[in-house]
């Protein structure tokens, strides 16, 4: 591990703990940052990770900052709110760096991180994406529960822009916005009904109160929070291929092949699947098409790795539509089994291993 201390002004910061999948996401996000850094040569970038396990980062040029249960308990505050730790982690590193970007692990870079830091200006907050206005979500729990209380104090007007905090970038001189957000989190948590988005909501409120300008960066960062299983499958395939040299040239080059597109067969193949399943019993048709989507031989190896996710999602969807269905029997004999051919056995084995097929 290379340690970047000294006077580097900018830090790209991650917070990763718990399940191995979060560390896997972080490793790939860091690799994508390093790959894109090659496009804009310059001084080294300080990359730091608060991590409860340093092992996944041993081959990466990052600073691993220790994170233990006592720290996490303190950072989660009086209500044990997990996402409060993001603000504390960012506030901690802003005490020693001029500009810091805290980025969620479920991200990867579309451009050089140097471009990202150019968007962090004095008097501004960088977020992942600017959302709707607060008054546009009057039926949302955080409006019903908090609007009257906050607006009586001159906070959270209806025209306040909300935000996605998958990226939070700040200049050290504007760190007080985090202090205010943390105070609001502790105050409002008991009233928020367990809303997991409270963290990014109070950041939006504090940003408005501090009158910081708001910038976003969805063009620079892909944040795949809503498609976890698909992108984790791509990333796991990348990790398995490059686990022995995750920052070698081949590994960094391959980060470009992990695209932000959801793998879907071309239109002609989808039509063929539709015709092929047309004679199946009604409950099996959509299920069969989704299984076939997962069998499609994509040219991109990381898209091919998503096939089992299609099969798992097919079972989930089937259970929602037809909870009485018995797909294990369909995959062992009958028209659907014949349609799938040699893939039927692969699908059965995978779904059984995942506990998704009942005998």
N, C-alpha and C positions, 0 to 999 in steps of 0.2 A: 504494500500500500504506500502511495506517495502522499506525504503530508504537505498541504498547502496552508501555511500560516504566514505571518509577516504582514505586509501592507496591501495585499490584493484588495481592491475596493469592492468587488462584486462576488456574491455567493449564491450559488444555486443550491437550495436546501430541500431535503426530503425528510419525512417522518415515517418510519416503517417499523412496524412491530406486529407481533401476533403470528397469524398463519403464514406458512411458507409462500403462499401465493402473493402476498403483499411485497415480500422481498423480491420475488421473481419479477413482479411488475416494476419495482424500483430499479433493478439491475438493467432491464431492457430500456427503461426511460433514460437512464444515465448513458447507456451505450448509444442510444439514438442522439443524445446531446453531443457526445464525443464525435460521432460520425459527422454530424452537421457542423461541428466546430472546424472541421477540415476545410470548409467552404470559405471561412473568414479567418485566415491565419492572424495570430496576434499573441499577446501574453496569455499565460495559462489562466484558466478559469477555476476558481475555488468551488469545488463541489463537496458538499457536506451532507451526511446522513445521520440523523438521530436514529439509532437502531438498537433493538434488544438482542440482536445476534450479529456480530461482525463478520461471520464466516462467508455469507454470500458476496461480500464486497472485497474479499482479500485480493482479488486480481484486478481491481479497478483503481484508477488514480483519484481516490476520494478520501476525505477525512471522515472517519467513523466516530461519531460522538456518542458516548455511552448513554444508554437509556435503560433504566431498571424499573421495577415495579413501584418503588417508593417515589421516583420522579413522576411516573405516569399518574399515580394516585394524586400527587400534589398538583400536577398540571390539569387534571380533570376537574379539580375544584370541589367545592362543597357538595355538589350534586352528582359527582361522578360522571360528568358529561364528556364523552370521549373526544368530541371535536373541539372542545375548548383547548386541548393540548396543541392544536395547530397554531393558535394565536400565541401561546406561551413560547413555543419553539421558535417562531419567527421573531418575537420580541427579544428573546435571548440572544440570537445571532445578530440582530440589528444593533445591539450594544457594541459590537466589535467590527462591523462592516458598514460601508457607505450605502450600498444598495443590496437588497436581498430579495430573491424570488423563492417563495415557498411553493412547491409544486406537488400535487398529489401523485401517488405512485402510478395510478391508472392513466398514464399520459405517454405520448411520445412526440418528438419534435419534427416539425415540418421544415424548419430552417435553423440556422445557427442560433444558439442561445445569446450570442452577442447582439443580435437583432432584438431579442426579447428585452435585454437590459436597456437598450436605447429607448424603450417605451416607459421606463421608470423615471419620471421627472419630479423635481421638487414641487410639492404641493399637489401631488396626484397619487391615486391608488390604481394599480394595475390589477385587474381581475381576469378570470378566464373568459367570461362572457357577460355582457350587460343583459339583464332580463327585463321583464315587463315592469310597469309602474306598480307601486304598492296598491294604489286604488283600483287597479285592474284585476286584483285577485281578492275581492271582498268576501268571497265564499271560502277562501283558504283559512285553515285553522289559525295561522299567525295573524291574520287580519281580524278575525272575529274575536280572538282572545286578547290582542294587544293594542289595536289601533286606538281605541278611546283613551287608554292609559297613557300611551306615548304622545298622542297628539295634544292632550291636555298640557303636556310639558314642552310643546313646540318641537317634538321629534316626529319622524316618520310621517311626513305629509303624504297625501295621496299621490302626488307627482314624484315621489322618491323612486329613483331607479333601483330595482333589486339586482342581484348579481350572483354569478356562480363562482365559488371560491376554490375551484380546482387549481387556480393559480392566484397567488397573492404576492404582488411586488410592491415594495415600498423603499423610499429613501429614509435613511436613519433620522433625519430631521422631522419626519412625519409619523414616527413610531407611536406617538401619543394616541393615534386613532385605535391602536390595538389595546391600549390601556382602557380606553372608554368602552370598547367592544367587550372586553373581559368583564368589566363591572356590570354591563347590561346583561351579559349571559347569566351571571350569577343571580342577578335580580329577577330576570324574567323566566328562567328555566322552570320554576314551579308553576307558572301560569301558561306555559307553552304547550301543554298536553303531550309532551314527549316528541315534539316535532324535531326530527334530526337536522332540519335545515336552519335551526335557530342560529347556529354559528355564522352562516353567511348572511342571514337577515340582520343580525346586530352589527355586523361589519358594514353593511349598507347603511344602517341607521347612523352609526358613528361617522362614517365617511361623509354623509350628508350634513351632520352637525358640525364637523370640522371644515366643511366647505372645500374638501379636496376634489379636484377634477377626477373623472373616472375614465379609465382607458381599458380596452379589452384586447385579447390576443387569440381568438379562435383560428385565425389564419396561420398562426405560428405554431400552435400546439393542438394536437388531437387528444381530447379528453373522452375516453370511452366508457364513462361511468354507467351508461345505460345498456351496454352490450358486453358485459364482463365475460361471459362464457366464450363467446366467439374470439375475442382478442386475447384472452388468456390461453386459448388453444394455440393461436399463432405464436404467442410469446414462448410458450413451453416448447414448441417445436424448434424455435430459434435457440433456446437455452440448451436443449438436448444436442443440437448440432454443434454449438460453439462453447460448451461449458468449460472446455480446457483452455480456451483463449478468447474470452469474451470481448477483449478490446483489440484483437488482431485485425489486420486489414480485411480479411474475409468476413469476420463477424460484423465489423462496422459496415462493410458494403451491404451485407444481408439485411441490415436494419431498414434499408430503403425498400426491400421487397415485402416487408410487413406493412401493407398499405392500410389506409383508414377505410377501405371499402369492405362491405359485407360480402363474402363470397356467395354468389348466386349463379346458377347455370345460365348460359345464354338463352335467348328467347326460343330458339329452335329446339333446344334440349327440353325446355320447360313444356313446350307444346307436345313433344314426343312423350314426355312423362304423363301429361294429361290424357292423351289418347290411350296410352298403355294401361292406365288405371281406370278407364271409363267403364269397363265391364266388371270391375270389382264390386262387391257389396257396398252400399253407401257409406257405412261406417269406416270402411277401409280405404276409400279413395284418397282423401286428403292425407291420411297417415302414410299411404304408400308413396304419394308424391314427395312428401317431406323426407322419407327414407331415401328415395332416389336422388334427391338434391344432395344428400350427404355422400352418395356414392359417386358423384360426378368427378371425373379425372381432371381437376383444374391444372393448368400449366404451372401455376405458382405453388411451390411446395408448401408454403405456409397457409395458403388457402385450403390445400388438400387436408391439412391437419385439422381443419374445422369440421370435417365430415361427421365424426362422432357427436359433435355438438348438435348438428342437425337431427341425428337419430334420437338424442336425449330430448330435444325440444319436441320432436314428433310424438313421443310418448306423453310428455306433459300436455300437449295440445289435445291428444286423443282422450286423455283422462278428464279434461275439462269438458269436452264435447260429449263423450260417451263413457261415463265412469264405470259402466258395466262391461266394457269391452275386455276381451282376453287376447291381447296381441301376441303372447307367447305361442299360443296355438297357431295363429296365422303365420308366424315365422317358421313353423316346423313343417307345415303341410298346407296344401291348398293353392289357390290361384296366386295370392300375393307372394308366397314362398317361391313359386315357379317364376314369377315375374322378376324377382330379385336375383335369381340364379345363385351363383357362387357367393354373392355378397350376403345372402341370408344368414349364413353361418357366422360371418364376421359381425354382423349386426346383433345376432342373438348373443354371441359371446361377450360383446361389449356391454350390452344392456344388462345382461345377467351380472356381470362383474360390478356394474354400478347399482345393482339392486333395484332395477327399474322394470324387471319382468317377473311376474308371478307365474309359477308353474301351474 
